Amino acid sequence: MKIFLFVALIVSGMLSTGGESQDHTGFEPVVASPDHVGASQTAPPEGTEPREWPSGEAAYFPEEESSVVQTVDQDEAALGAEEGILLRSVQELTLYDDRAAVISKLGEPRGVTQDEFYSDLVIMEYEDLRVVFSGEYIQAIDIPGDAKEILLDDVTVPMTVADLKAVLGEPDYIAEDGIVFQRDEALLKLFLDEETGELAYISYYHLATV
């Protein structure tokens, strides 16, 4: 009988101490400092709103979700190439620049993040563009549609569909969500808003990423 009461007291004591919180681990919670961010991302400067960018396959692999619906006559498309716009660079960046080259040309980015869908993609954010890297290589360079102008090779062009067509000629391909200009292995895609037809953003990428 004494043994039974002793065991009952022990069990009762264990229940009373263990009932405080099932989640309690004995460690104090750690409060992260506002200045502390992960190694793969940095916060944008105070007072600036993060820019809304498209994400998923259509953003980084532009032709995987938007099949080409029309191929333009190549004689018409070639007119743009005769103007001298060969898409060797956009906003002073080439498709063969590494991260060090991008920083040397544009300065330090306002933020560096890891893509939420593709963990191997690292995004360097600047005020009017973003550079998407896969490893050490550029996956895409994106310019928002509300930018005032774009630098193609050494030619500054207003950011409108009409102005871009004026210097690039007719597009090489017409897709469901935009039009594509190709110069050798470089592609420049103008993503167009479904409802308004206005320019949503521009993506500059290598043929190998398609």
ABEGO torsion letter per residue (X at the ends): XAAAAAAAAAAAAAAAAAAABAABAGBBBBBBBAABBBAABBBBBBGBBBBBBBBEAAAABAAAABBBABBBBAAAAAAAAAAGBAGABBGGBBAABBAAAAAAAAEBBABBBBBAABAABBBBBBAABBBBBBEABBABBBBBAABABBBBEABBBBBBAAAAAAAAEBBABBBAAEBBBBBEABBBBBBBBAAAGBBABBBBBBAAAX
